[in-house]
Each structure stands twice: as structure tokens, then as C-alpha cells.
Amino acid sequence: MEFIPFNGHNTLTFRQIDQQNNLPKGSTFRLFKRCQALREGQDFFYLAAGDAPETIARWREAGLIYPATVNVVLITESGYRKLQMGRD
């Protein structure tokens, strides 16, 4: 699994987490929406399409995000652990 370095953190996209855990598309997004323990800037980073269009396009071309993704959420290692606890 290829981490995406961002703001000094190793991060993963929803697509990467879905694939890593053999989950159907959208599973990590739904879990993310339910997990109230996640804190922006610590457990995840939100990138609006207008803030980093070239970077988001590169990630799309590399298959790191879903083709229809507009805005990107990057999950940090601490965020991933919290999501894992939410799956149990």
C-alpha cells in the first residue's frame, strides 16, 4: 500500500482503504461519516477540489482515488485506527 505523504503524515484515501480491506466502494466513506471521534488535522485532512486540482488529478490518474471523486479526504494512521475500531 502506497502512503500519500501530506502535512507530515502518512495518509490513505477512501479508495485505498476500501481496497486494502476488500470492502465495496463507499464503505470507508460511510464509516468515516459515522465516526464522530475523527478530528480534522489530526485524523484526516480535507482537500477541496479548488485547493489542489493538479494534485487531485494526479491521484485520480494514479488510481489512488475513485474516478468520480471531487473533494478528497486523506486519512492519517491515527484516523485509520479509529475507523478500524468503528468496524468492530
Summary of the structure (lengths in Angstrom):
residues: 88
radius of gyration: 12.1
end to end distance: 22.2
largest distance: 36.4
contacts: 229
relative contact order: 0.24
helix: 40%
strand: 20%
